[in-house]
Amino acid sequence: MAYKFTNDFFEELKIMKNRVDEIVEKSLMSFEKEKTASSNTFNPNTDVFETHNCYVIQMEVPGVEKDDIFIEVKDKELHIYGEKRLLKDTSCQSYVLLERSYGPFRRVFSLPQTVDEDGIKATLEKGVLTIKVPKKEFFKEEIKIKIDVE
């Protein structure tokens, strides 16, 4: 029995491939929180979500200056380093209570193969660091295959 390949068949195949790619990307886009023994370490709360075009990482870094944040990609991982500095009041002899966390922080996010590392952009606004990691475009033009029926 011969199967008739139609445009709908190839379109469905393309949709299934895209869905499998999305599932694989979601499973690979993970992050790990660095463990440290110090209770004074600043570990910023982070959200990661996905849009149609990119992954978005939002990290709460109130009180951290732009110059105290360093972001780099190496070995398919996005590394974010920074430091929340303690602002010391010189008129104060000693603290009675110190609850806020300070110190260096580091976060590492594994990147899927399908991201455009050169297109990564970061902004810092109102104490929130936002990093956009764009996805590569796979199907810029539609693939057409002509099949002759014998």
N, C-alpha and C positions, 0 to 999 in steps of 0.2 A: 504494500500500500504506500503510495507516494504522498508526502505531505506538501501542501502548497504554502510556500513562504510568501506572506503578504507584507505590506508596509506596516500593518498593525502588529504583526509578529515581531518585527525588528524594533518597533517603537516600544513594545512591552519589554523586550529584552534589554533595551537601553534603560528603561525605567527601573527594572529589577537590578541592573548593575549599579545604577546611581544609588539605590536604596542600600545595597550591600556595602558600597563605599561609605555611606553615611554611618552605618552601624559600626563599621571598622574604625572610622575616625573617632566616633564617640567613645569607643572602648579604649583607644590609644591616648585620647586627650585626658590625661590625669595629672594630678599634682600630688606632691608629697610635702608634708610639713616637716621642716628640719627639727630634730629633737636636740634639746640642749639642757644641760643640768642647771643652768642659772634660772632662778625665779624672776629675775629682773629683765629677762630677755623680752623684747618687743616682738610679738608674733601677730602681724596684721591680719585681720579677718578678710577673707577673699571669696569672691563669687566668680564662677566661670560659667558662661553661657554661650550658646551658638546661635548665629543668625544664618540666613541663606548664604551670605558672602564671606563671613568671618567668624572666628572665635573671639570672645570678648572676656578679658580678665579685669575685674574691678577689685581694687585692694584699698582698704581703709588705712590711710597713713596720716592722720591728723598731726600737725606739728612737725612734719618732716619736710625739709626744704628740697626743692628741685635738685639742687647741687649735691644733695646727700643720697641720691638714688642713682644706681647704675644698672643698666639692663643690657644683656648680651645673649646671643644664641651660639651655642657650641654643642656639637655632637647631637643634633636634633632635639636639644633641650633649651628652653627659655629660662635663663637665670636672672633673678631680680635680687639685687643687693641694696641695702640701705642702712640708715641709722637714724633713730629718733634720739636726739640729744637732750640731755637734762639741762634746762635753763636755770642756772644757779643765781639766786638773789644774793648779791654780795653783802647786803645789809642784814641777812639772816645768818645767825651763828650755827644753828642746827635745825633739822626738820623735826617736827613733832609727829607728823604723819606723812608718809610718802606711798601713795597707792598706785599712781600711774606707772606704767611700764616704760622703760627706756632701754636703749642699747641697739646693737646691730641686729639686722634680720636678713634672712636669705630664704628665698622660695625658688623651687625648681619645678617646671612644668614640662612634661614630655610632649613633644610635638608630633603630630601625624605626618606621614610622608607628603600629604596633599596640601601643605600650607606653603605660602609664598613668604619665605624668610626675609627677603629683601623689602617687602612691603609693610613690615611691622611698624606701627606707629604708637606712641605713648603720649598721654597728656596728664597733667596734674591740675585738678581744679577742686577747690573747697575741701581739701583733705582726702580726695579720692584719686588714686592713680588708675587710669584706664588704659589698657593695652589692647589694641586691635590687631589680631593675627589673621590676615586675609587668606582665603582658600584659593588654590590655583584653579583656573578655569580649564575644564577638561574638554568640553565640547563647544569650541568657539564657532565651528561651522558644522552643519549637519553632514554626516557621512552617508553617501549614497552608493549603493552597490547594485549593479545590474546583474541579474541572474537570467541566463537563457534557459528556457524550458525546452527540453528535447522531446 
